Amino acid sequence: VMNMDQIDISAELNVDDLSRAAVLIPEKSRPQKLGGSLKTTIAVGGTLKIPRLRGKAELKNVSATLSGAAKQIENIQGGFDFDMNSISGLKIQGQVAGTKFNLTGAVTNLKSPILDLAVRIAGDLNDLEGISAATQGMTMSGPLSVSAAVKGPAANPSYSGDVSVTGGQLGGIGFAKPLTNFRIKAGIQNNAIRIWECAGNIGKSD
């Protein structure tokens, strides 16, 4: 700190066990379980009155079980750049059982966040079985592919994307027999779904 005003500070923060940092997360948002490591490098410049912050964060082997979820998100890897008002260059990957996801994009205006995110999911419906209260009691299987974008204010974002399932099987959805050979191709736009293909078999019925 020069002339008791100008700042030129570099720092590193390494958290080898994120479970110890869980208490720093607000209780309503706190995962049931948290593990893995976080490494950050930070540079602070400017003045005491108007500081400038920039840095990088890297996640390694992070796992988390969200509140109310039956399955763990694991093998979370990746990183992002940040400053006092934004998160950029976001590249995160992870998986739930064998279903993998990739998240990229940026978040600006952190005081009132603006999202520009893209997510890709590839895996099997079976990995999502029982993941939330909405899927309790259902049995699911079949290749799943999702490509989606989330843009706009975090309080009211805009959603768009494509969903595809082929050769699936769904049980516990109100029919006496499971729905087999289920396939669907659909597009999502906010609160609307456009279905291009939806078919399957219930017993011998098509």
C-alpha positions in Angstrom: 0.0 0.0 0.0 1.7 3.2 -1.2 1.1 6.7 0.1 -1.6 5.0 2.3 -3.8 5.1 -0.8 -2.5 3.2 -3.8 -3.0 -0.6 -3.6 -0.9 -3.3 -5.3 -1.7 -6.6 -3.6 -1.5 -10.2 -4.8 -2.9 -13.2 -2.9 -3.6 -16.9 -3.2 -6.4 -18.8 -1.4 -6.2 -22.5 -1.4 -9.0 -24.6 0.2 -8.0 -28.2 0.2 -11.2 -29.4 1.8 -14.4 -27.5 0.8 -16.4 -29.3 3.5 -14.7 -27.1 6.1 -16.0 -24.0 4.2 -19.6 -25.1 4.0 -20.4 -23.1 7.1 -19.7 -19.9 5.1 -22.5 -20.7 2.7 -26.0 -19.3 3.8 -27.9 -22.1 5.5 -30.8 -22.0 3.0 -28.4 -22.6 0.1 -25.9 -24.8 1.9 -25.4 -28.3 0.3 -26.0 -31.4 2.5 -22.5 -32.6 1.6 -19.6 -30.7 0.0 -16.1 -31.9 -0.9 -13.2 -31.2 -3.2 -10.8 -28.3 -3.4 -10.7 -24.6 -4.6 -7.7 -22.6 -5.6 -7.9 -18.8 -6.3 -5.4 -16.2 -7.3 -6.4 -12.6 -6.6 -4.9 -9.2 -7.6 -6.1 -5.9 -6.0 -5.2 -2.5 -7.5 -6.5 1.0 -7.6 -7.0 3.0 -4.4 -8.5 2.4 -1.0 -11.5 4.3 -2.0 -11.9 2.8 -5.5 -10.2 -0.7 -5.5 -10.0 -2.9 -8.5 -10.2 -6.7 -8.1 -9.5 -9.4 -10.6 -8.8 -13.1 -10.1 -9.1 -16.7 -11.2 -10.7 -19.7 -9.5 -10.1 -23.4 -10.1 -12.3 -26.2 -8.9 -10.9 -29.8 -8.5 -12.8 -33.0 -7.8 -15.6 -31.1 -6.2 -18.7 -33.0 -5.1 -22.0 -31.7 -3.7 -25.3 -33.1 -2.6 -27.9 -30.3 -2.9 -30.5 -29.9 -0.2 -33.4 -32.3 -1.0 -31.5 -34.2 -3.7 -31.1 -37.9 -3.6 -28.0 -38.1 -5.8 -24.7 -36.4 -5.6 -23.1 -34.1 -8.3 -19.6 -35.2 -8.5 -16.2 -34.8 -10.3 -16.8 -31.1 -10.8 -13.8 -29.6 -12.5 -13.1 -26.3 -14.2 -12.7 -22.6 -13.4 -13.6 -19.0 -14.1 -12.3 -15.4 -14.0 -13.8 -12.8 -11.8 -13.7 -9.2 -10.8 -15.8 -7.0 -8.5 -18.8 -7.0 -10.8 -18.7 -10.1 -13.0 -17.7 -13.8 -13.5 -16.4 -14.5 -17.0 -14.8 -17.4 -18.9 -16.9 -19.9 -16.9 -16.1 -23.5 -17.9 -17.4 -26.1 -15.5 -18.0 -29.8 -16.0 -19.3 -32.6 -13.8 -21.6 -35.5 -13.6 -24.5 -37.2 -11.8 -23.7 -40.9 -11.9 -22.9 -41.5 -15.6 -24.7 -38.4 -16.9 -22.2 -35.6 -17.7 -22.8 -31.9 -18.0 -20.8 -28.9 -19.3 -21.6 -25.3 -18.2 -20.0 -22.3 -20.0 -20.7 -18.6 -20.1 -20.6 -15.5 -17.9 -22.5 -13.6 -15.2 -22.4 -9.8 -15.2 -23.6 -7.1 -12.8 -23.3 -9.3 -9.7 -25.4 -7.0 -7.6 -28.3 -7.7 -9.8 -27.0 -10.7 -11.9 -27.4 -10.9 -15.6 -26.9 -14.5 -16.9 -25.4 -15.6 -20.2 -25.0 -19.4 -19.7 -25.0 -22.5 -21.9 -25.4 -26.0 -20.6 -25.0 -29.4 -22.4 -26.1 -32.7 -20.8 -25.4 -36.2 -22.2 -26.3 -39.4 -20.3 -29.1 -41.6 -19.3 -32.5 -40.9 -17.7 -31.7 -43.6 -15.2 -29.1 -41.3 -13.6 -31.8 -38.8 -12.9 -34.1 -41.3 -11.2 -35.2 -39.9 -7.8 -33.0 -36.8 -8.1 -35.8 -34.6 -6.9 -39.2 -34.8 -5.3 -40.8 -34.5 -8.7 -39.3 -37.8 -9.9 -39.8 -39.8 -6.7 -41.6 -43.1 -7.5 -40.7 -43.0 -11.2 -38.4 -45.4 -13.0 -36.6 -44.0 -16.1 -34.0 -45.2 -18.6 -32.8 -44.2 -22.0 -30.2 -42.0 -23.7 -30.7 -38.3 -22.8 -29.3 -35.2 -24.6 -30.0 -31.6 -23.6 -28.6 -28.4 -25.0 -29.9 -25.2 -23.4 -29.1 -21.5 -22.9 -30.1 -19.3 -20.0 -30.0 -15.5 -20.6 -31.1 -12.4 -18.9 -31.8 -11.2 -15.3 -31.3 -14.0 -12.7 -34.7 -13.0 -11.2 -36.5 -13.6 -14.5 -34.2 -15.4 -17.1 -35.1 -16.5 -20.6 -34.6 -20.2 -21.4 -34.2 -22.0 -24.7 -32.9 -25.3 -25.9 -33.4 -28.8 -27.3 -34.2 -32.1 -25.5 -33.9 -35.6 -27.0 -34.6 -39.0 -25.6 -34.3 -42.2 -27.6 -35.3 -45.8 -26.7 -36.4 -44.8 -23.3 -38.6 -46.5 -20.7 -40.8 -44.7 -18.1 -42.6 -46.3 -15.2 -44.7 -44.9 -12.4 -46.3 -42.2 -14.5 -49.9 -43.3 -14.1 -50.2 -46.1 -16.6 -50.7 -49.8 -15.6 -47.7 -50.7 -17.7 -44.4 -48.8 -18.3 -44.0 -46.7 -21.4 -41.3 -48.4 -23.6 -39.4 -47.5 -26.7 -40.1 -43.9 -25.7 -38.6 -41.2 -27.9 -39.0 -37.5 -27.9 -37.5 -34.5 -29.7 -38.5 -31.1 -28.4 -37.5 -27.5 -28.2 -37.9 -25.3 -25.1 -38.6 -21.6 -25.1 -39.3 -20.1 -21.7 -42.7 -21.5 -20.6 -43.4 -23.3 -24.0 -42.4 -26.6 -25.4 -42.5 -27.4 -29.1 -42.6 -31.1 -29.7 -41.4 -32.4 -33.1 -41.6 -36.1 -32.2 -43.1 -38.0 -29.3 -43.8 -41.8 -29.5 -43.6 -45.0 -27.6 -45.4 -48.3 -26.7 -47.6 -49.2 -23.8 -47.8 -53.0 -23.9 -48.7 -53.8 -27.5 -50.2 -50.4 -28.2 -48.2 -47.8 -30.2 
